[in-house]
Amino acid sequence: MPNIKSVKKDVLRSRERQLRNQAAKSQIKTLIKKARVAIEGHATAEDVKPLVAAAVSLVDRAVKRGIIHKNAAARRKSRLAKRANTITA
């Protein structure tokens, strides 16, 4: 732990941010996984659509807050949409 008071505060703030970012990333992975499982489980398009929408929304919010890069978000959304479109096709 540092000796300077402002640096101590910086360390605490960075830990808080790290936990917040980690939780957001974990939530993204969980929602994407739920959507993929539903898609691979041959669920109907009506069942999959809200799961995909929720995952995409969460990914977009993470980009807005700077948690993940916009290209990484685009890649994740594209892959998920591609899988979801196999049901409707």
C-alpha positions in Angstrom: 0.0 0.0 0.0 1.4 3.4 -0.9 2.2 6.1 1.7 0.7 9.1 0.0 -2.9 9.7 0.8 -4.0 10.6 -2.8 -2.3 7.5 -4.2 -4.0 5.4 -1.6 -7.3 6.8 -2.8 -6.3 6.1 -6.4 -5.6 2.5 -5.6 -8.9 2.0 -3.9 -10.8 3.7 -6.8 -9.0 1.5 -9.3 -9.9 -1.7 -7.3 -13.6 -0.6 -7.3 -13.5 0.1 -11.0 -11.8 -3.3 -11.6 -14.6 -5.1 -9.7 -17.3 -3.2 -11.5 -15.7 -3.9 -14.9 -15.2 -7.5 -14.1 -18.8 -7.9 -13.1 -20.0 -6.3 -16.3 -17.8 -8.6 -18.4 -19.0 -11.6 -16.5 -22.6 -10.6 -17.1 -22.0 -10.1 -20.8 -20.5 -13.6 -21.0 -23.4 -15.1 -19.1 -26.1 -13.5 -21.3 -24.3 -14.5 -24.5 -24.0 -18.0 -23.2 -27.7 -18.2 -22.3 -28.6 -17.0 -25.8 -26.2 -19.5 -27.5 -27.6 -22.4 -25.4 -31.1 -21.4 -26.4 -30.1 -21.3 -30.0 -28.3 -24.6 -29.9 -31.1 -26.1 -27.9 -33.4 -25.5 -30.9 -35.6 -23.0 -29.2 -38.1 -21.0 -31.2 -37.3 -17.6 -32.6 -39.7 -16.0 -30.2 -37.8 -17.5 -27.2 -34.4 -16.5 -28.5 -35.1 -13.0 -29.6 -35.4 -11.4 -26.1 -32.2 -13.2 -25.0 -30.3 -11.9 -28.0 -31.7 -8.4 -27.5 -30.7 -8.4 -23.8 -27.2 -9.5 -24.6 -26.7 -6.9 -27.4 -28.1 -4.2 -25.1 -25.6 -5.1 -22.4 -22.7 -5.2 -24.8 -23.6 -1.8 -26.1 -23.8 -0.4 -22.6 -20.4 -1.8 -21.8 -18.9 -0.1 -24.9 -20.5 3.2 -23.8 -18.9 2.9 -20.4 -15.5 1.9 -21.9 -15.4 -1.6 -20.5 -14.9 -3.3 -23.8 -13.6 -2.0 -27.1 -16.2 -1.2 -29.8 -14.7 -3.6 -32.3 -14.9 -6.4 -29.7 -18.5 -5.5 -29.1 -19.3 -5.6 -32.8 -17.6 -9.0 -33.2 -19.6 -10.5 -30.3 -22.9 -9.0 -31.6 -22.2 -10.2 -35.1 -21.4 -13.8 -34.0 -24.5 -13.9 -31.8 -26.7 -12.5 -34.6 -25.2 -15.0 -37.1 -26.1 -17.9 -34.8 -29.6 -16.4 -34.1 -30.3 -16.1 -37.8 -29.8 -19.8 -38.3 -33.1 -20.4 -36.5 -35.1 -18.0 -38.6 -33.6 -19.3 -41.9 
